[in-house]
Amino acid sequence: MWQTYLSAASVDEALRHLAEWRERARIVAGATDLIIELERGLRPGVDALIDITRVPGLAQISLDEDGWIHLGPLVTHNDCVASKLITERALPLAQACWEVGAPQIRNRGTVAGNLITASPANDTITPLLALDAQVSLASAVRGRRRVALRAFYTGVRRTALAADEMLVDITFPALKAGERGLFVKLALRRAQAISVVDVAVIVDFDHTNGAPLLSQPVARARIALGSVAPTIVRAPVAEAALVGRCLTPEVIAEAAALATEAAQPIDDVRGPAGYRRDMVRVTTRRALAALLAGQARGRLPTDPVMLWGPHAGHPGAPLSAPAVHGAREPIRTRINHQDYVISGANDKTLLRMLREDALLIGTKEGCAEGECGACTVFLDGAAVMACLVPAPRAHAAEIITVEGLAGPDALHPLQQAFVDAGAVQCGYCTPGFLMSGAKLLEERPAAGPSEVQQALTGNLCRCTGYYKILSAFEQVRQAAH
């Protein structure tokens, strides 16, 4: 899929590579979108991938002295979900990040990558547009520039990012005391689903007279709509209709109806245009009504399951030196606590390297696009989908597959529970369920049913054998008490 894989040790080094390769290169942060695009031939002419995942300092979330929140280019969706700063001062972004994929995807996929993919259905763009976000772009030749997110998109999957530029910062003002917001998504299922329609609403209440906040008139409103136009858009007519008025059912209904004026939906496999347009009204009304009822947190759990291990989804240490992997350079890695030197896998995914070169065939390929979870492994301690990880990312990394799950003298407790409960039908999905479940139990030895369901949202059993799988988890929970 690519010829050269460049693992950078600094931002400057990554920018130098971009200046050299330009249109023939892409940055790898999570690669959860990029790998699929390369597999499907949507990125022709890409010869080099520039991996920045082990550049120090790029996964930070911070608040500056002016009240602006900054997200580094390696901030993942799970980083935002887990961040107290984001959940308290940018709740719609945390909610949108929680709606992205499954835990394994959220451990790799970055907010910056989501913005750059530029799909009008990408969840995190909507709240960031409502938050008046800006992005900082860096070039080795021309230095840095800042672009408002509303000006960053030039069409469907098109942005203002130049070939030699890297997104190095996302910034937006933190919500103030009088502001409330939330994100609402309508999809065809509760997890692992692309938006049919999504909306982010932020309301600034005029709280000058000391009355309860939610009974105050609206000083400013921001409504952003996703998956209903060539790019994610704001609804200025609906925003203006709220200003100076208190949120009442009548005002909410009026604003929701006006929000449809900003929509330009299309017919596709997820829904016809007419349905989408009406769902703009419905989701906007639901969002405003939830604000009025003081129920802004919505479906975001108070203690979400991460499956990201002791390093919080990030490697324990940066690369000691930059690495280049072409046709001849081997990948030196540790798999199941054993050293491997693998040649000829530099243009593969981690999944195919494990199966074809390491001959560890327990990790299965079910969909090759991050939907089924059969390829779940641990990469530097975090559960990830191996089909969406470039194989050279394994260089100087620690990987655990299902073959390494058992101890020297006994099965892992979850493996034994699967045996005892008969939690297997055809067995193809079983390795993925075991890996996700083992990581959950590492985080929470006595995980309850809701936590198990969160952990398994990225794992599909095509035989529909979920009841015995859940029984196996219950056996482990009872044994832990």
N, C-alpha and C positions, 0 to 999 in steps of 0.2 A: 504493500500500500504506500510505503514511503521508502526512500533510499538511505537517508541519513537521520540519525536521532542524536540530538545535541542536548546534553544535560547541563544546564547553566548553573554556575555557582554564585552569580550576582545579576542584578538587573542590568548593569552596564554591559555585561557579557551577552546577555540575551538580546539587548538592543543592537549590539555589534553584529550578532548573527542575523537579526532581522534586516539590518542595513545591507548585508551581503546577499541574502537569499530573497528578500522582498516577497513578491507574489508567490514564490515557490516554497514558502515556509508558513507554518502556523504555530502559534504558541500552544503548549500543552499545560493546562492547569488541572482541570478534572478530566477532560477529553471525553466526557460522557455523551456529548453531542457530536464532537469531531469524529470519533471513531465510526459512528453510524454513517455520517456524511461521507467519509472516505470509503467505507464498505459499499455504499450505494452509488459511488461514482459522482457524488454531488460536488466534490472539490477536486476537479481535474487539475493536473499540473503541480500538485503539492509533492515536492521531493524531500522536504526536510521538516521534522518536528523539533521544536525548541522547548524543552521541558524546564519549567521554572518551579516545579513542585518542592524542590529542596533548597530554594533560595531563602535564607533567613529573613524573618521580619515581615513577610508578605501576607501573613494570615491574621493580622491584628485588627481588632475593632476598637476604636478609640473615640473619645469626645474631646474636642479642642476647647480652648478658652472662650471662643466665640459662640459655643453651643452647637457646633456642627459635628455630626458623626462621620467618621471615616472608616471605610471598609477597604482593606488591602485586596490585591488581585487574587490571593489564595484563600480568601474567606469563603468557606463552604456554606451550603444551606443549613447543615446541622450546626455550624458555628453560630449562625444567626438565631436559630431556634433555641440554642443553649445560652445565649447572651442575655444577661439581665438588662444591660443597657438597651438592647434592641427591643426586648419584650416590654420594657417600661416606657421607652422614648420613641419607639418606631414600631409599634405593635403590628400594623398591617404588613410590614416586611417579614416579621417573624411568622405570621400566619401564612403568607404566600410561600415562604421557604418550607414550611411544614407540609404544604400541599404538593411539593415537587417530588415525584417518583416515590421511592421507598428508602429506608434507612441506608442501604448500600449505595444508592445513587446520591443521597444527600451527604454521605461521607466523602465523596469524590467531587461531585459537581459544585462549581463555584458560582457565586452571584455574578461575578465579572463575565464568566463564560456564558451564562444565561443571557446577559445583556448583549453580548457580541453575536450570539447565534441569531438574535433579532427576529425570532418568530413572533407574529402578533398574538400567539397563544402562550408565550412564555410567561409564567406566573409572576416572577419577581419584577418585571418591567413595570407592571401596573401600579403597585404601591410606590415604587421609586419615582414614577412620573407624578403621582399625587403628592409625594414628599418634596417636589421641586428639586430633584437630585441633579448633580453635575458629575461628569467623569473627567479625569485627568489623563491625557494621552502623552506618551513620551516617545521621542525619536532620538537616535544617536546623532543625527545630522541637524535637526531643527529644534531640538530641545523639547520643552513641555508646553502644552496648551490645555485649556479647560473648556469643555463644551457642555452646555445645558443638555440634559437628557432629551428634552423635547426637540432639540435640533440635531441629535445624534443619529436619528433614523431617517433614511432617505427613501425608503420603500420596503417592500416585503423582503425580509432577510438582507437588507442593505443598510450600511451605516456609513458615517463619516470617517471611520478609522482608516488611515492610510496604510499602505503595504508595509512600511517600515516602522509603524507605531505599535506600542503596547499600552493597554489600559493599565494604569498603575495606581489609580485611586478612584473610589466612588465616595461622594460626600453629599450630605443633605442636612438641613437644620433639624435638630431633635425636636420632637413635639413638646410644646410648652404646657404649662399648668392648665390653661383653658382650652386645650385642643384634645380632641378625641378622634380615633380613627379605627377602621377595621377593613379586612379583605374578605370578600365572599366569592366562592368559586362554585360554578355549576358544571358538573362533568357527568359522564355516563356511568361512573362507579366512584366509590369513596376514596380509592387510592390508585396509584399508578395510572392516572388518566389525564389526558390533555383537556384543557378548558373548552367547554362549549361557549361559555361566557364567563368572564370574571370582572369584578369591580372593586376598586379601592376608594373608600370615602374618608375624607378628613374634614372635620368641622371645628372651626375656632369659635367658641362661644364668647359673647360679650359678658364678662363676669365682673362688671364694675360696681354693681349695686348691692352685692352681698347675698343675693338670692341663690338658691341651689343652681349649680352650673347648668344642668340639662334643661332647666326651665327658662334659661336666658335666650335672648334672640341670637341669631347666627351673625357673627361679624365677618366671617369668610368661610367659604366652602370649596373643597377640591374633590372632584369626582373623575376618576380615570377608568376607562373601559378597555378590557382585553378581549381578543378573539372575535371582534366585530367590525374590523376595518383593516386596511392594508398594514397599518401600524397601530400600536396602542395609542389611544386618543383620550383627550379630556372632553368633558361635557360642559362647556362654558355657559350655555343657556340655563341648564339645570342648576349650575353653581350660583349664577346670579339670582335665580328665583328664590334661593334660600336666604340670601343676605337680608338682614334686618327683620327677619321673622323667626318666631319660635317654632321648634319642631312639634308639629301636631300631626295627627293622622292625615288631615286634609292637605297640609303643606307637603308632607312626605309624598303623598300620592301624586300631587302636582309635579314636584321635582322629578320623581321617578318617570313619569310620562314624558317630561321634557328631555330626559337623558337619552331617549331613543333617537332624538334628532341628530346626535353625534355618531350614531351607528351606521355603518355601510356594510352589513354582513353579506356573506356569500353562502350558497348551498354547498355542503360537503358531506363527508361520511358521518360527521358527528351531529349534523342537524341542518335543516333548511333555513334559509335567510329569514323567513317570516317568524319562525320559532325563535331564532336568536334575537331578533328585534324585540319581541315581546318579553323574552327573558332578561333583556337589559332593564326593562321596566321592573320586572319582578325582583331581580337581584339588587337593584338600587334601592327599591322600597325595603327589602329585607335588611339591607345594610343600615339604612337610616333608622328603621324601626328598632334594630338591635342597639344602636347608639342611644336612642331615646329610652330604652328599657334598661340601660346600664349593663348590657350583655355583650360588650365589645370583644371579649376574649374568644367567643365562639367555640370552635372545635379544637383549639390549640390546648393540648394537655398541660397541666401544671408541672408535671415531671416527665417530659417526653423520653421515650426509649431512643438511644442513639446507635448502639452497636459499634462504638468507635474505640473501645479499649482504653488503656491507661494513657495514651498520648493524645487523647481527644481528637482522633482522626488525622493527626499529622505525624510525620516521622520523628523518631526520637532525636535524630542528629542530622545536620546538613551533610551533603557530600564533602568529603575531604578535598576533592579536586574536581574540576569539570571533567565530563566524560563525553566521548564521541563514539557512537556505534554505527558503523557502516556494514558492509558485507563481510568484513574480516574480523572485526573486534568482538570478542566473546562477551556474553553476559555472565558476570560472576555474582552469584546470589546464594542465599540460604533458604532451603525449602525443607520444612519439617525437621529443622535443627541439623540438617546436613548441608555441606558445601557442594554447590554445583557450578560447573563451568560449561556454558551452553553456547555453541556456535550455530550460526545459520538461522537464528530466530529473531533477528533485529527488526524485521518488517512484519512481525506477527503481533497478535494480541497475547496477553498473558495467558488466556484460556488455552490457546492453541500451542503455546510454548509448553505449558504444563502437560498437556495431553500428548503432543507429538514429539517433544524433545526430552522432557523429564520423564515421560512414560508414566505419569500419574493420571490415570484415566478415571479416577473417582469423581473428579470435577467434570460436570456434564455441560454440553452445549444444547440448550433447549430452544433459544430464540435468537441469540447473538445480537440482541439489542436492548438488554437490560430490563426485560419485562418479566422473566420467569424465575430468576434467582437460582437456577440449577447450577450455575457456575460460581456461587458465592465462595470466596476464600478470605483469609485474613492477610492483609498487606500492611506491614508495619503496625500490626495490632488491631486494625480496623477492618470490619466486614465490608467487602467491595464486590462488585460484579466483575469477574475476571475477563468477561467478553468485551468490556469497555475500558480496559487498561492496556496501554501499549507494553509489549513484553520488555523493552529496555528499561522501563520504570522499575523492574525487579532488580536491576543492577545495584549491588550494595544494600539490598533490602532483605527483610525477613518475611517469609511467606509460610502460611500454614494452610494445608489442604485437608480434606476429610481423612486422608490416609494418616495424617499426623494428629488426629483428634484424640485417639485412645492413648492411655498410659502404657507403660511397659508390661504391666501385669493384668490390666483390666480395661474394659471398654469405658469410654466417657459415660457418666451417669445418664445422659440423655440418650446415647446410643443404646444402653441397656434398657432404658424405659421404652424405646421404640420396639425393641425385641419383645419385651414383656407384654406391651399393649397391642402387638401386631399392627403397628402403625406404618405398614408398607402395603402397597398394592403392586403396581408394576415396578416400583423402586427407583424410577429414573430421577424423580425430584428429591429423593431422600437425602442425598449429600448436601444439597442446598439448605433444606430445612434443618439438618443437624448443625451446619455451620452457623446459620443465623441464630438458632436456639442456643448453641453453646456460648456464643458471644453475649446473648441476653443473660444467660445464667451467670456468666462472669461478672456482668454489671449488677445483676439482681438475683441472687441465688434462690430467693423465694418468690419469683415473679408470678403475679396473679394473671387471671384471664385477659384483662384489658391490655396488660403489658405484653403478653404473648401475642395478642392480635396485632399490636403495633409492630412488634418485631418481625412478624411474618407477612406483612403487607407486600413485601417484595418477592415472595415465594409462592408459586402456583403449583397445585397438584392437579394434573389434568384428569386423574382418575376420580377426583372429588372425594378424596379420602381424609378430609380434615378432622372428622370427629375422633378418630383414634390417635391422630397426631396430637390433638389438644389433650386427649386423655394421657398421653405419654408425658406431656409437660406437667399435668396435674399430679402425676405420680412423683415426679421430681420435686415439685413444690411441697407435697406432703412429707416426703423424706427429709426435706430441709428443715422442717419444724421440729 
